[in-house]
Amino acid sequence: MEQPIYTTRAHVFQIDPTTKKNWVPASKQAVTVSYFYDSTRNSYRIISVDGSKVIINSTITPNMTFTKTSQKFGQWADSRANTVFGLGFASEQQLTKFAEKFQEVKEAAKLARDKSQEKVETLSNHSQESGRETPTTNQASSINGTDDEKISHVGPEAALLQTENERLKSAVEQSNTNAKKWETELQTLRENNARLVDALQESSANVESWKKQLSACKEESDTLREKIAELEAQCNEANQEKQKNAQLTVRVKELEAELQDKEQELENLRKQAEIIPQLMAECESITTKLQAAETKNKELEGRIEGLQLDIDDSRQKQGNMKGELKKFMDILDGKIDELHEFRQGLSKLGVDN
Protein backbone atom coordinates (compact mmCIF):
# COMPACT_ATOMS: atom_id res chain seq x y z
CA MET A 1 0.00 0.00 0.00
CA GLU A 2 1.33 3.43 -0.97
CA GLN A 3 0.92 6.25 1.51
CA PRO A 4 1.56 10.00 0.91
CA ILE A 5 4.39 11.31 3.10
CA TYR A 6 4.60 14.89 1.82
CA THR A 7 2.34 17.07 -0.34
CA THR A 8 2.74 20.53 -1.90
CA ARG A 9 1.45 22.56 -4.87
CA ALA A 10 3.43 23.69 -7.91
CA HIS A 11 3.29 24.34 -11.65
CA VAL A 12 4.51 21.23 -13.52
CA PHE A 13 6.72 21.37 -16.63
CA GLN A 14 8.42 18.75 -18.85
CA ILE A 15 11.39 19.20 -21.15
CA ASP A 16 10.54 19.33 -24.84
CA PRO A 17 11.40 15.80 -26.15
CA THR A 18 12.40 17.14 -29.59
CA THR A 19 14.59 20.12 -28.70
CA LYS A 20 15.60 19.05 -25.15
CA LYS A 21 15.85 22.77 -24.41
CA ASN A 22 12.46 24.35 -23.95
CA TRP A 23 10.01 23.68 -21.12
CA VAL A 24 6.49 22.55 -21.97
CA PRO A 25 3.77 23.23 -19.35
CA ALA A 26 2.15 20.00 -18.18
CA SER A 27 -0.53 21.80 -16.13
CA LYS A 28 -2.46 24.99 -16.75
CA GLN A 29 -2.34 25.91 -13.06
CA ALA A 30 -0.71 24.87 -9.82
CA VAL A 31 -1.49 21.21 -9.00
CA THR A 32 -0.83 18.88 -6.08
CA VAL A 33 2.59 17.16 -6.09
CA SER A 34 3.08 14.35 -3.53
CA TYR A 35 5.75 11.92 -2.31
CA PHE A 36 4.40 8.36 -1.93
CA TYR A 37 6.02 5.43 -0.07
CA ASP A 38 5.31 1.82 -1.07
CA SER A 39 5.93 -0.34 2.02
CA THR A 40 5.66 -3.64 0.09
CA ARG A 41 8.28 -2.72 -2.52
CA ASN A 42 10.17 -0.36 -0.22
CA SER A 43 10.18 2.31 -2.95
CA TYR A 44 9.38 6.01 -3.26
CA ARG A 45 7.53 7.85 -6.04
CA ILE A 46 6.60 11.44 -6.93
CA ILE A 47 3.05 11.56 -8.27
CA SER A 48 0.97 14.47 -9.58
CA VAL A 49 -2.49 14.31 -11.12
CA ASP A 50 -4.25 17.09 -13.03
CA GLY A 51 -7.92 16.14 -13.07
CA SER A 52 -7.93 12.58 -14.43
CA LYS A 53 -4.53 12.86 -16.13
CA VAL A 54 -1.33 11.64 -14.46
CA ILE A 55 1.38 14.19 -15.33
CA ILE A 56 4.13 12.92 -12.97
CA ASN A 57 4.82 9.28 -12.06
CA SER A 58 8.52 9.23 -11.19
CA THR A 59 10.17 6.51 -9.08
CA ILE A 60 13.04 7.97 -7.08
CA THR A 61 16.40 6.23 -7.35
CA PRO A 62 19.70 6.97 -5.58
CA ASN A 63 21.18 8.27 -8.87
CA MET A 64 18.63 11.07 -9.22
CA THR A 65 19.51 14.68 -8.37
CA PHE A 66 17.14 17.59 -7.74
CA THR A 67 18.65 20.86 -9.01
CA LYS A 68 17.54 24.39 -8.13
CA THR A 69 17.79 26.52 -11.27
CA SER A 70 16.26 29.68 -9.76
CA GLN A 71 14.74 30.93 -6.53
CA LYS A 72 11.38 29.30 -7.25
CA PHE A 73 12.15 26.62 -9.87
CA GLY A 74 13.74 23.18 -9.62
CA GLN A 75 14.15 20.11 -11.86
CA TRP A 76 15.21 16.47 -11.87
CA ALA A 77 15.82 13.88 -14.58
CA ASP A 78 13.94 10.55 -14.73
CA SER A 79 15.81 8.02 -16.90
CA ARG A 80 12.98 5.50 -16.83
CA ALA A 81 10.48 8.06 -18.13
CA ASN A 82 13.22 9.45 -20.41
CA THR A 83 12.33 13.04 -19.53
CA VAL A 84 13.16 15.92 -17.23
CA PHE A 85 10.51 17.26 -14.86
CA GLY A 86 10.41 20.89 -13.69
CA LEU A 87 8.42 22.43 -10.83
CA GLY A 88 7.63 26.11 -10.35
CA PHE A 89 6.73 27.03 -6.78
CA ALA A 90 4.99 30.07 -5.32
CA SER A 91 7.82 30.82 -2.88
CA GLU A 92 11.46 29.96 -2.25
CA GLN A 93 10.56 28.27 1.07
CA GLN A 94 8.37 25.71 -0.70
CA LEU A 95 11.16 24.94 -3.18
CA THR A 96 13.70 24.50 -0.36
CA LYS A 97 11.38 22.17 1.56
CA PHE A 98 10.68 20.08 -1.56
CA ALA A 99 14.42 19.79 -2.29
CA GLU A 100 15.15 18.72 1.31
CA LYS A 101 12.42 16.08 1.10
CA PHE A 102 13.84 14.86 -2.23
CA GLN A 103 17.25 14.40 -0.60
CA GLU A 104 15.70 12.50 2.33
CA VAL A 105 13.77 10.17 0.02
CA LYS A 106 16.87 9.68 -2.14
CA GLU A 107 18.89 8.58 0.91
CA ALA A 108 16.08 6.23 1.95
CA ALA A 109 16.00 4.70 -1.56
CA LYS A 110 19.78 4.25 -1.38
CA LEU A 111 19.49 2.40 1.94
CA ALA A 112 16.72 0.20 0.51
CA ARG A 113 18.92 -0.66 -2.52
CA ASP A 114 21.88 -1.50 -0.27
CA LYS A 115 19.72 -3.84 1.81
CA SER A 116 18.39 -5.61 -1.29
CA GLN A 117 21.96 -6.07 -2.57
CA GLU A 118 22.98 -7.56 0.78
CA LYS A 119 20.09 -10.01 0.54
CA VAL A 120 21.14 -11.01 -3.00
CA GLU A 121 24.75 -11.53 -1.90
CA THR A 122 23.57 -13.65 1.02
CA LEU A 123 21.46 -15.82 -1.27
CA SER A 124 24.40 -16.15 -3.69
CA ASN A 125 26.71 -17.29 -0.90
CA HIS A 126 24.17 -19.84 0.26
CA SER A 127 23.80 -21.20 -3.27
CA GLN A 128 27.57 -21.52 -3.69
CA GLU A 129 27.87 -23.42 -0.39
CA SER A 130 25.06 -25.76 -1.40
CA GLY A 131 26.80 -26.28 -4.76
CA ARG A 132 29.96 -27.38 -2.95
CA GLU A 133 28.00 -29.87 -0.83
CA THR A 134 26.25 -31.48 -3.83
CA PRO A 135 29.20 -33.67 -5.06
CA THR A 136 29.59 -35.20 -1.62
CA THR A 137 25.96 -36.17 -1.72
CA ASN A 138 26.38 -37.69 -5.17
CA GLN A 139 29.42 -39.64 -4.01
CA ALA A 140 27.48 -40.94 -1.09
CA SER A 141 24.68 -42.00 -3.41
CA SER A 142 27.11 -43.78 -5.73
CA ILE A 143 28.66 -45.61 -2.84
CA ASN A 144 25.40 -46.50 -1.20
CA GLY A 145 23.57 -47.24 -4.44
CA THR A 146 20.75 -45.50 -6.30
CA ASP A 147 18.83 -42.46 -5.06
CA ASP A 148 15.94 -44.62 -3.98
CA GLU A 149 18.31 -46.86 -2.09
CA LYS A 150 19.91 -43.71 -0.53
CA ILE A 151 16.56 -42.37 0.57
CA SER A 152 15.64 -45.76 1.98
CA HIS A 153 18.97 -46.08 3.82
CA VAL A 154 19.65 -42.44 4.88
CA GLY A 155 16.12 -41.30 5.74
CA PRO A 156 14.21 -37.96 5.55
CA GLU A 157 17.26 -35.73 6.30
CA ALA A 158 18.78 -36.37 2.86
CA ALA A 159 15.44 -35.59 1.22
CA LEU A 160 15.29 -32.24 3.04
CA LEU A 161 18.86 -31.46 1.98
CA GLN A 162 18.05 -32.28 -1.64
CA THR A 163 14.94 -30.09 -1.55
CA GLU A 164 16.93 -27.22 -0.03
CA ASN A 165 19.62 -27.74 -2.66
CA GLU A 166 17.07 -27.50 -5.47
CA ARG A 167 15.60 -24.36 -3.95
CA LEU A 168 19.05 -22.76 -3.63
CA LYS A 169 19.87 -23.70 -7.23
CA SER A 170 16.69 -21.99 -8.46
CA ALA A 171 17.53 -18.95 -6.28
CA VAL A 172 21.03 -18.80 -7.80
CA GLU A 173 19.63 -19.05 -11.32
CA GLN A 174 17.09 -16.34 -10.51
CA SER A 175 19.81 -14.14 -8.99
CA ASN A 176 22.00 -14.63 -12.09
CA THR A 177 19.04 -13.71 -14.29
CA ASN A 178 18.33 -10.66 -12.11
CA ALA A 179 22.02 -9.73 -12.19
CA LYS A 180 22.05 -9.79 -16.00
CA LYS A 181 18.81 -7.81 -16.01
CA TRP A 182 20.26 -5.29 -13.55
CA GLU A 183 23.43 -5.00 -15.63
CA THR A 184 21.29 -4.25 -18.68
CA GLU A 185 19.23 -1.72 -16.70
CA LEU A 186 22.41 -0.22 -15.29
CA GLN A 187 23.83 0.21 -18.77
CA THR A 188 20.55 1.77 -19.89
CA LEU A 189 20.58 4.03 -16.88
CA ARG A 190 24.16 5.09 -17.64
CA GLU A 191 23.24 5.92 -21.22
CA ASN A 192 20.12 7.78 -20.12
CA ASN A 193 22.15 9.53 -17.44
CA ALA A 194 24.66 10.66 -20.08
CA ARG A 195 21.83 11.95 -22.25
CA LEU A 196 20.27 13.67 -19.25
CA VAL A 197 23.61 15.23 -18.34
CA ASP A 198 23.82 16.61 -21.86
CA ALA A 199 20.25 17.83 -21.57
CA LEU A 200 21.08 19.35 -18.17
CA GLN A 201 24.09 21.12 -19.63
CA GLU A 202 21.96 22.37 -22.49
CA SER A 203 19.29 23.48 -20.02
CA SER A 204 21.99 25.25 -17.97
CA ALA A 205 23.13 27.03 -21.12
CA ASN A 206 19.50 27.84 -21.83
CA VAL A 207 19.17 29.14 -18.28
CA GLU A 208 22.09 31.47 -18.90
CA SER A 209 20.53 32.68 -22.13
CA TRP A 210 17.21 33.02 -20.35
CA LYS A 211 18.92 35.03 -17.64
CA LYS A 212 20.39 37.32 -20.29
CA GLN A 213 17.00 37.62 -21.94
CA LEU A 214 15.45 38.26 -18.54
CA SER A 215 17.97 41.00 -17.78
CA ALA A 216 17.29 42.51 -21.23
CA CYS A 217 13.57 42.30 -20.57
CA LYS A 218 14.07 43.91 -17.17
CA GLU A 219 16.05 46.74 -18.75
CA GLU A 220 13.39 47.14 -21.41
CA SER A 221 10.67 47.09 -18.76
CA ASP A 222 12.58 49.72 -16.76
CA THR A 223 12.82 51.86 -19.90
CA LEU A 224 9.11 51.38 -20.54
CA ARG A 225 8.33 52.25 -16.94
CA GLU A 226 10.34 55.46 -17.29
CA LYS A 227 8.50 56.28 -20.52
CA ILE A 228 5.20 55.51 -18.82
CA ALA A 229 6.19 57.78 -15.92
CA GLU A 230 7.07 60.54 -18.39
CA LEU A 231 3.78 60.05 -20.22
CA GLU A 232 1.91 60.11 -16.93
CA ALA A 233 3.71 63.33 -16.02
CA GLN A 234 2.79 64.80 -19.40
CA CYS A 235 -0.79 63.63 -18.91
CA ASN A 236 -0.83 65.26 -15.49
CA GLU A 237 0.49 68.48 -17.02
CA ALA A 238 -2.16 68.27 -19.74
CA ASN A 239 -4.84 67.70 -17.11
CA GLN A 240 -3.55 70.70 -15.17
CA GLU A 241 -3.64 72.78 -18.36
CA LYS A 242 -7.19 71.59 -19.01
CA GLN A 243 -8.17 72.57 -15.46
CA LYS A 244 -6.54 75.96 -15.92
CA ASN A 245 -8.32 76.42 -19.25
CA ALA A 246 -11.61 75.47 -17.64
CA GLN A 247 -10.97 77.95 -14.83
CA LEU A 248 -10.04 80.63 -17.37
CA THR A 249 -13.22 79.87 -19.35
CA VAL A 250 -15.30 80.26 -16.20
CA ARG A 251 -13.45 83.50 -15.38
CA VAL A 252 -14.04 84.83 -18.91
CA LYS A 253 -17.75 84.10 -18.58
CA GLU A 254 -17.80 85.88 -15.22
CA LEU A 255 -15.99 88.86 -16.72
CA GLU A 256 -18.44 88.92 -19.64
CA ALA A 257 -21.33 88.93 -17.20
CA GLU A 258 -19.67 91.74 -15.19
CA LEU A 259 -19.07 93.65 -18.44
CA GLN A 260 -22.75 93.36 -19.32
CA ASP A 261 -23.65 94.63 -15.83
CA LYS A 262 -21.25 97.54 -16.23
CA GLU A 263 -22.71 98.36 -19.65
CA GLN A 264 -26.19 98.33 -18.13
CA GLU A 265 -25.00 100.62 -15.35
CA LEU A 266 -23.38 102.88 -17.92
CA GLU A 267 -26.65 103.00 -19.86
CA ASN A 268 -28.49 103.87 -16.69
CA LEU A 269 -25.95 106.60 -15.97
CA ARG A 270 -26.41 107.98 -19.45
CA LYS A 271 -30.17 108.08 -18.89
CA GLN A 272 -29.61 109.77 -15.57
CA ALA A 273 -27.22 112.29 -17.21
CA GLU A 274 -30.07 113.40 -19.43
CA ILE A 275 -32.03 114.61 -16.38
CA ILE A 276 -29.01 116.27 -14.71
CA PRO A 277 -30.03 119.87 -15.79
CA GLN A 278 -33.42 119.38 -14.26
CA LEU A 279 -31.81 118.02 -11.17
CA MET A 280 -29.42 121.00 -11.10
CA ALA A 281 -32.37 123.40 -11.18
CA GLU A 282 -34.07 121.46 -8.43
CA CYS A 283 -30.82 121.52 -6.47
CA GLU A 284 -30.59 125.32 -6.81
CA SER A 285 -34.16 125.74 -5.59
CA ILE A 286 -33.47 123.35 -2.77
CA THR A 287 -30.29 125.28 -1.93
CA THR A 288 -32.29 128.52 -1.76
CA LYS A 289 -34.84 126.89 0.46
CA LEU A 290 -32.04 125.50 2.62
CA GLN A 291 -30.52 128.98 3.00
CA ALA A 292 -33.92 130.37 4.03
CA ALA A 293 -34.35 127.49 6.40
CA GLU A 294 -30.90 128.13 7.86
CA THR A 295 -31.82 131.77 8.41
CA LYS A 296 -35.02 130.73 10.15
CA ASN A 297 -33.06 128.22 12.16
CA LYS A 298 -30.67 130.92 13.31
CA GLU A 299 -33.62 133.09 14.37
CA LEU A 300 -35.15 130.12 16.14
CA GLU A 301 -31.84 129.39 17.81
CA GLY A 302 -31.75 132.96 19.07
CA ARG A 303 -35.26 132.59 20.41
CA ILE A 304 -34.35 129.26 21.93
CA GLU A 305 -31.37 130.82 23.66
CA GLY A 306 -33.65 133.52 25.10
CA LEU A 307 -36.13 130.93 26.22
CA GLN A 308 -33.28 128.95 27.72
CA LEU A 309 -32.22 131.98 29.68
CA ASP A 310 -35.80 132.48 30.84
CA ILE A 311 -35.97 128.84 31.81
CA ASP A 312 -32.75 129.16 33.75
CA ASP A 313 -34.09 132.22 35.59
CA SER A 314 -37.34 130.48 36.36
CA ARG A 315 -35.44 127.41 37.52
CA GLN A 316 -33.31 129.63 39.77
CA LYS A 317 -36.43 131.31 41.12
CA GLN A 318 -38.04 127.93 41.68
CA GLY A 319 -34.90 126.88 43.56
CA ASN A 320 -35.09 129.97 45.74
CA MET A 321 -38.77 129.37 46.36
CA LYS A 322 -38.04 125.75 47.23
CA GLY A 323 -35.39 126.92 49.73
CA GLU A 324 -37.77 129.40 51.34
CA LEU A 325 -40.53 126.79 51.34
CA LYS A 326 -38.18 124.37 53.04
CA LYS A 327 -37.33 126.92 55.68
CA PHE A 328 -41.00 127.57 56.17
CA MET A 329 -41.66 123.86 56.49
CA ASP A 330 -38.88 123.52 59.02
CA ILE A 331 -40.36 126.42 61.03
CA LEU A 332 -43.81 124.87 60.71
CA ASP A 333 -42.51 121.53 61.91
CA GLY A 334 -40.92 123.26 64.91
CA LYS A 335 -44.22 125.05 65.67
CA ILE A 336 -46.12 121.80 65.35
CA ASP A 337 -43.70 120.14 67.75
CA GLU A 338 -44.11 123.00 70.21
CA LEU A 339 -47.90 122.76 69.87
CA HIS A 340 -47.70 119.06 70.47
CA GLU A 341 -45.62 119.57 73.58
CA PHE A 342 -48.04 122.23 74.72
CA ARG A 343 -50.92 119.83 74.25
CA GLN A 344 -49.09 117.19 76.21
CA GLY A 345 -48.51 119.72 78.99
CA LEU A 346 -52.20 120.65 79.01
CA SER A 347 -53.16 117.02 79.15
CA LYS A 348 -50.85 116.46 82.10
CA LEU A 349 -52.35 119.50 83.88
CA GLY A 350 -55.83 118.16 83.26
CA VAL A 351 -54.86 114.83 84.68
CA ASP A 352 -53.34 116.48 87.71
CA ASN A 353 -56.45 118.55 88.35
C-alpha positions in Angstrom: 0.0 0.0 0.0 1.3 3.4 -1.0 0.9 6.2 1.5 1.6 10.0 0.9 4.4 11.3 3.1 4.6 14.9 1.8 2.3 17.1 -0.3 2.7 20.5 -1.9 1.5 22.6 -4.9 3.4 23.7 -7.9 3.3 24.3 -11.6 4.5 21.2 -13.5 6.7 21.4 -16.6 8.4 18.7 -18.9 11.4 19.2 -21.1 10.5 19.3 -24.8 11.4 15.8 -26.2 12.4 17.1 -29.6 14.6 20.1 -28.7 15.6 19.0 -25.2 15.9 22.8 -24.4 12.5 24.4 -24.0 10.0 23.7 -21.1 6.5 22.5 -22.0 3.8 23.2 -19.3 2.1 20.0 -18.2 -0.5 21.8 -16.1 -2.5 25.0 -16.8 -2.3 25.9 -13.1 -0.7 24.9 -9.8 -1.5 21.2 -9.0 -0.8 18.9 -6.1 2.6 17.2 -6.1 3.1 14.3 -3.5 5.8 11.9 -2.3 4.4 8.4 -1.9 6.0 5.4 -0.1 5.3 1.8 -1.1 5.9 -0.3 2.0 5.7 -3.6 0.1 8.3 -2.7 -2.5 10.2 -0.4 -0.2 10.2 2.3 -3.0 9.4 6.0 -3.3 7.5 7.9 -6.0 6.6 11.4 -6.9 3.0 11.6 -8.3 1.0 14.5 -9.6 -2.5 14.3 -11.1 -4.3 17.1 -13.0 -7.9 16.1 -13.1 -7.9 12.6 -14.4 -4.5 12.9 -16.1 -1.3 11.6 -14.5 1.4 14.2 -15.3 4.1 12.9 -13.0 4.8 9.3 -12.1 8.5 9.2 -11.2 10.2 6.5 -9.1 13.0 8.0 -7.1 16.4 6.2 -7.4 19.7 7.0 -5.6 21.2 8.3 -8.9 18.6 11.1 -9.2 19.5 14.7 -8.4 17.1 17.6 -7.7 18.7 20.9 -9.0 17.5 24.4 -8.1 17.8 26.5 -11.3 16.3 29.7 -9.8 14.7 30.9 -6.5 11.4 29.3 -7.3 12.1 26.6 -9.9 13.7 23.2 -9.6 14.1 20.1 -11.9 15.2 16.5 -11.9 15.8 13.9 -14.6 13.9 10.6 -14.7 15.8 8.0 -16.9 13.0 5.5 -16.8 10.5 8.1 -18.1 13.2 9.5 -20.4 12.3 13.0 -19.5 13.2 15.9 -17.2 10.5 17.3 -14.9 10.4 20.9 -13.7 8.4 22.4 -10.8 7.6 26.1 -10.3 6.7 27.0 -6.8 5.0 30.1 -5.3 7.8 30.8 -2.9 11.5 30.0 -2.3 10.6 28.3 1.1 8.4 25.7 -0.7 11.2 24.9 -3.2 13.7 24.5 -0.4 11.4 22.2 1.6 10.7 20.1 -1.6 14.4 19.8 -2.3 15.1 18.7 1.3 12.4 16.1 1.1 13.8 14.9 -2.2 17.3 14.4 -0.6 15.7 12.5 2.3 13.8 10.2 0.0 16.9 9.7 -2.1 18.9 8.6 0.9 16.1 6.2 2.0 16.0 4.7 -1.6 19.8 4.2 -1.4 19.5 2.4 1.9 16.7 0.2 0.5 18.9 -0.7 -2.5 21.9 -1.5 -0.3 19.7 -3.8 1.8 18.4 -5.6 -1.3 22.0 -6.1 -2.6 23.0 -7.6 0.8 20.1 -10.0 0.5 21.1 -11.0 -3.0 24.7 -11.5 -1.9 23.6 -13.6 1.0 21.5 -15.8 -1.3 24.4 -16.2 -3.7 26.7 -17.3 -0.9 24.2 -19.8 0.3 23.8 -21.2 -3.3 27.6 -21.5 -3.7 27.9 -23.4 -0.4 25.1 -25.8 -1.4 26.8 -26.3 -4.8 30.0 -27.4 -3.0 28.0 -29.9 -0.8 26.3 -31.5 -3.8 29.2 -33.7 -5.1 29.6 -35.2 -1.6 26.0 -36.2 -1.7 26.4 -37.7 -5.2 29.4 -39.6 -4.0 27.5 -40.9 -1.1 24.7 -42.0 -3.4 27.1 -43.8 -5.7 28.7 -45.6 -2.8 25.4 -46.5 -1.2 23.6 -47.2 -4.4 20.8 -45.5 -6.3 18.8 -42.5 -5.1 15.9 -44.6 -4.0 18.3 -46.9 -2.1 19.9 -43.7 -0.5 16.6 -42.4 0.6 15.6 -45.8 2.0 19.0 -46.1 3.8 19.7 -42.4 4.9 16.1 -41.3 5.7 14.2 -38.0 5.6 17.3 -35.7 6.3 18.8 -36.4 2.9 15.4 -35.6 1.2 15.3 -32.2 3.0 18.9 -31.5 2.0 18.1 -32.3 -1.6 14.9 -30.1 -1.6 16.9 -27.2 0.0 19.6 -27.7 -2.7 17.1 -27.5 -5.5 15.6 -24.4 -4.0 19.0 -22.8 -3.6 19.9 -23.7 -7.2 16.7 -22.0 -8.5 17.5 -19.0 -6.3 21.0 -18.8 -7.8 19.6 -19.1 -11.3 17.1 -16.3 -10.5 19.8 -14.1 -9.0 22.0 -14.6 -12.1 19.0 -13.7 -14.3 18.3 -10.7 -12.1 22.0 -9.7 -12.2 22.0 -9.8 -16.0 18.8 -7.8 -16.0 20.3 -5.3 -13.6 23.4 -5.0 -15.6 21.3 -4.2 -18.7 19.2 -1.7 -16.7 22.4 -0.2 -15.3 23.8 0.2 -18.8 20.6 1.8 -19.9 20.6 4.0 -16.9 24.2 5.1 -17.6 23.2 5.9 -21.2 20.1 7.8 -20.1 22.2 9.5 -17.4 24.7 10.7 -20.1 21.8 11.9 -22.3 20.3 13.7 -19.3 23.6 15.2 -18.3 23.8 16.6 -21.9 20.3 17.8 -21.6 21.1 19.3 -18.2 24.1 21.1 -19.6 22.0 22.4 -22.5 19.3 23.5 -20.0 22.0 25.2 -18.0 23.1 27.0 -21.1 19.5 27.8 -21.8 19.2 29.1 -18.3 22.1 31.5 -18.9 20.5 32.7 -22.1 17.2 33.0 -20.4 18.9 35.0 -17.6 20.4 37.3 -20.3 17.0 37.6 -21.9 15.5 38.3 -18.5 18.0 41.0 -17.8 17.3 42.5 -21.2 13.6 42.3 -20.6 14.1 43.9 -17.2 16.1 46.7 -18.8 13.4 47.1 -21.4 10.7 47.1 -18.8 12.6 49.7 -16.8 12.8 51.9 -19.9 9.1 51.4 -20.5 8.3 52.3 -16.9 10.3 55.5 -17.3 8.5 56.3 -20.5 5.2 55.5 -18.8 6.2 57.8 -15.9 7.1 60.5 -18.4 3.8 60.1 -20.2 1.9 60.1 -16.9 3.7 63.3 -16.0 2.8 64.8 -19.4 -0.8 63.6 -18.9 -0.8 65.3 -15.5 0.5 68.5 -17.0 -2.2 68.3 -19.7 -4.8 67.7 -17.1 -3.6 70.7 -15.2 -3.6 72.8 -18.4 -7.2 71.6 -19.0 -8.2 72.6 -15.5 -6.5 76.0 -15.9 -8.3 76.4 -19.2 -11.6 75.5 -17.6 -11.0 77.9 -14.8 -10.0 80.6 -17.4 -13.2 79.9 -19.3 -15.3 80.3 -16.2 -13.4 83.5 -15.4 -14.0 84.8 -18.9 -17.7 84.1 -18.6 -17.8 85.9 -15.2 -16.0 88.9 -16.7 -18.4 88.9 -19.6 -21.3 88.9 -17.2 -19.7 91.7 -15.2 -19.1 93.6 -18.4 -22.8 93.4 -19.3 -23.7 94.6 -15.8 -21.2 97.5 -16.2 -22.7 98.4 -19.6 -26.2 98.3 -18.1 -25.0 100.6 -15.4 -23.4 102.9 -17.9 -26.6 103.0 -19.9 -28.5 103.9 -16.7 -26.0 106.6 -16.0 -26.4 108.0 -19.4 -30.2 108.1 -18.9 -29.6 109.8 -15.6 -27.2 112.3 -17.2 -30.1 113.4 -19.4 -32.0 114.6 -16.4 -29.0 116.3 -14.7 -30.0 119.9 -15.8 -33.4 119.4 -14.3 -31.8 118.0 -11.2 -29.4 121.0 -11.1 -32.4 123.4 -11.2 -34.1 121.5 -8.4 -30.8 121.5 -6.5 -30.6 125.3 -6.8 -34.2 125.7 -5.6 -33.5 123.4 -2.8 -30.3 125.3 -1.9 -32.3 128.5 -1.8 -34.8 126.9 0.5 -32.0 125.5 2.6 -30.5 129.0 3.0 -33.9 130.4 4.0 -34.4 127.5 6.4 -30.9 128.1 7.9 -31.8 131.8 8.4 -35.0 130.7 10.1 -33.1 128.2 12.2 -30.7 130.9 13.3 -33.6 133.1 14.4 -35.2 130.1 16.1 -31.8 129.4 17.8 -31.8 133.0 19.1 -35.3 132.6 20.4 -34.3 129.3 21.9 -31.4 130.8 23.7 -33.6 133.5 25.1 -36.1 130.9 26.2 -33.3 128.9 27.7 -32.2 132.0 29.7 -35.8 132.5 30.8 -36.0 128.8 31.8 -32.8 129.2 33.7 -34.1 132.2 35.6 -37.3 130.5 36.4 -35.4 127.4 37.5 -33.3 129.6 39.8 -36.4 131.3 41.1 -38.0 127.9 41.7 -34.9 126.9 43.6 -35.1 130.0 45.7 -38.8 129.4 46.4 -38.0 125.8 47.2 -35.4 126.9 49.7 -37.8 129.4 51.3 -40.5 126.8 51.3 -38.2 124.4 53.0 -37.3 126.9 55.7 -41.0 127.6 56.2 -41.7 123.9 56.5 -38.9 123.5 59.0 -40.4 126.4 61.0 -43.8 124.9 60.7 -42.5 121.5 61.9 -40.9 123.3 64.9 -44.2 125.1 65.7 -46.1 121.8 65.4 -43.7 120.1 67.7 -44.1 123.0 70.2 -47.9 122.8 69.9 -47.7 119.1 70.5 -45.6 119.6 73.6 -48.0 122.2 74.7 -50.9 119.8 74.3 -49.1 117.2 76.2 -48.5 119.7 79.0 -52.2 120.7 79.0 -53.2 117.0 79.2 -50.8 116.5 82.1 -52.3 119.5 83.9 -55.8 118.2 83.3 -54.9 114.8 84.7 -53.3 116.5 87.7 -56.5 118.6 88.4 
